[in-house]
Structures are given as C-alpha cells and as structure tokens.
Amino acid sequence: MSVLDDIVAGVREDLAARQSEVSVADLRAQLADAPAPRDPMPHFRRPGSSVIAEVKRRSPSKGDLADIPDPAALATEYAAGGAAAISVLTEQRRFGGSLNDLRAVRAAVDTPILRKDFIVGDYQLLEARAAGADLVLLMASVLGDDDLRRLFDVATELGLTSLVEVHDEAETERAVALGAELIGVNARNLKTLAVDNDTFGRLAPLVPSDRVLVAESGISGPTDVKRFVAEGARVVLVGEALVKDGAPREAVAAMTGVEA
Ligand SMILES: O=P(O)(O)OC[C@@H](O)[C@@H](O)c1c[nH]c2ccccc12
C-alpha cells in the first residue's frame, strides 16, 4: 500500500464517523448560514505571482513542522502579507488539521480559503462550504475520472473553486479535459513522498494558456517563485517554508508579485 493509499483509507474512516454524526440534510441546512463564496481567480490572474499560504502542522514526509496553537493568528499574518488565498490542511491523522482550524481562519480573515484535504465524496464538499471554504483541492491521483468529474461539478454548483492537482502527464491531460481553470502541479509524488522540482516545467507546456497554473510543494523563497513564474506559474502554494518562518507576513510579501 502506498503512503497515499494509507492516507486515503484513514480519511475514509474519519469521514464515515462524521457522516454518522451529522446528516446530509443538516449539513445542507448549515449552508444557508455560510458566508457567500469568494472568487480567488481575479487575484490569481493579476500580473506577478500570487501566493496561497498554507496552515500545516505536520506531514507524512516531514513529520512535525510547527505547533500552530492559533491558526487564526497565523492566517491573519498571511493575509497582512498579501496572500491571495489561505490553504488550511484539514486532514487529521497525518497532517494534524481539522475543520475547526478552517472555521477559526474563516472567522479571522476575508481572504479566500482552500480546504486542503483528500476529498473523496460530496459530503466533504458540503462540509467545506458549510465551514466557509471558497476553494477545494481535488486530486487526480486519488479520484477516477467519474468521481473527479462529479466532484468538480458539485463543487462548482456549491460556488466552490476547484484546484485540480496533478503530478504526471496523464493526470495533467485529465485535468485539462475536465475544463479545470485552476490546475496545481504538485512537485511531491504522494506515493513515494519524493519531491522533483522539474515536475512543474515538464507538465506546464501541456496546459493551455487560458488556465491558471499553481506550483505546489518544496518552495522555499522568492528565488524558487521566480523560477516557477518563468516556467508559467501564476500562483505558488507554500506550506513548510511559511509555517517555519518566524516572520510569515514578510515571507508571504516577499513571494507575492514576483515577475519572471
Ligand atoms: O509544505 P510545502 O512543501 O510548501 O508544500 C505545500 C503543499 O504543496 C503541500 O502541503 C501539498 C500539496 N498537495 C497536497 C495534497 C495533500 C496534502 C498536502 C499537499
């Protein structure tokens, strides 16, 4: 079993537990109270890089990264630094996150929020929107074509923007065929956890220029951002480097608006 299979098995168990506690009808009722979804695309399409700054405590590849006792405080710093969106890892077992983190961040900032999780069912999309998320991650490595299409359509109906994540040529072709406007290239192979910084440059030419490309993983500072912008990225998604930086506001600002 790959690391990814193992993570997804745990996600399915946790999901089943939540589903037995809150019915779909109750979740749908909560949607009425959720703030209207925010559209991240105008910021992403601005000239120069946009940053999606991530709230992440730990990961299977790096272990403990940062305690983050107050996710709202960290998100406030990200927003002040000019983050275009804030990613909140809500997976519990391997990344130490939760939907409560997302709710806390939602209450603190106006910035669009990405629910970063291993989404396998519609229920998680409803949860995301009810908690105030504006974007969701859909991983081509986790979802077959039918599920990817259905979840993409349901997300769109809910007003959520899908970030469709790819890691190889076949996944990139699937994301393009789906019509995804926002495509993320993860430099980390989640089956082996290895990072290959040449992944973005290899896959970017397969994506039509009307789409918005996000470079994900292993980005440590403005020099990396400049490289990915030169290779076609409009957006960078940064976790580790920001949660470990003592000055996250300045770190986000330094990676924002970078030109090739
Ligand atoms: O911490 P990093 O190396 O800056 O990476 C952030 C982000 O790309 C990474 O957290 C990520 C990208 N895709 C994912 C899918 C699931 C979990 C995590 C991820």
The ligand as a Gaussian input file, in Angstrom:
#p B3LYP/6-31G(d) Opt

LIG

0 1
 O        4.990000      22.394000       2.628000
 P        5.301000      22.599000       1.179000
 O        6.450000      21.763000       0.693000
 O        5.451000      24.070000       0.847000
 O        4.011000      22.065000       0.356000
 C        2.765000      22.707000       0.427000
 C        1.716000      21.908000      -0.367000
 O        2.106000      21.881000      -1.705000
 C        1.537000      20.503000       0.187000
 O        1.111000      20.624000       1.511000
 C        0.528000      19.682000      -0.608000
 C        0.295000      19.751000      -1.935000
 N       -0.662000      18.895000      -2.313000
 C       -1.075000      18.226000      -1.231000
 C       -2.076000      17.270000      -1.096000
 C       -2.330000      16.792000       0.148000
 C       -1.600000      17.203000       1.243000
 C       -0.609000      18.184000       1.137000
 C       -0.350000      18.694000      -0.107000

